[in-house]
Amino acid sequence: MQLTLHHYNMPYTQALRGQSERAGYLISLRASDGRVGWGEAAPYPGLSQASLASVGATIEEWQDNPA
């Protein structure tokens, strides 16, 4: 299985809860038979206990050592 991590920053046209942009990761998984699945990981500051950095580190760790 191949995991690809895509980081994004999207600016808001109007600040939301003190934030001027939304940052996160789009994740694609490609199986050996060619099937592809997509997901998103985008913790929101102040609402999530996880940080964007910790989420990215966890995904990269899983990418290096898949179960």
N, C-alpha and C positions, 0 to 999 in steps of 0.2 A: 504494500500500500504506500502511495506517495502522498505526503502532506505538503501543501504549499501555503505559506502565510503571507497575506497582503495587508500591510498597515495602511490606514487612511486617516486623514484629518479633513473634516468638512466644516467650513465656517458657517455659522448661523447668520442670517440676515438681521436678526434681532436677538440680543442676549437672552438666554434662558437659564433661570436659577443661577445667575452670575457667571455662566459659561458662555464664551463667544464662539466655541467650536465643539464639534463632536469627534472624538478620536476612538479608534478601535481597530479590530482585525477582522478581515474576511478570511475564512479558512476553506481550502478546497482539499478534498480527499479523493484520490483516484485509485480505484481497485485494479488489480492485475487484469481483469476482464474488460477494462475501459470505462466502467461506470464511474460517475463523478457525483460527489455530494458536496454541498456548500453549507457553511455555518458562519455565525458571527459571534464575536466576543467583544463587548464594548461596555465595560463597567462605567457607571456614571458617578463622578465624584460627588460625595455627600449622600448618595443613595446606596452605594455598594461598598462592602467592606474590602473588596479587592481593588487593587490599583491597575492601571493599564500596564505598567511595568511588570507587576507580578503575574498578570495573565499572560503576557508575552513570554516571560521566562518559563512558565509552566508549559505552554504550548511548544516552545522550542525544546524543552527537556523531553516531552513526549515524542517530539519529532526525532530526536536523537536516540531514544530508547523506547520504541513502540511496544505495547503490551502484546 
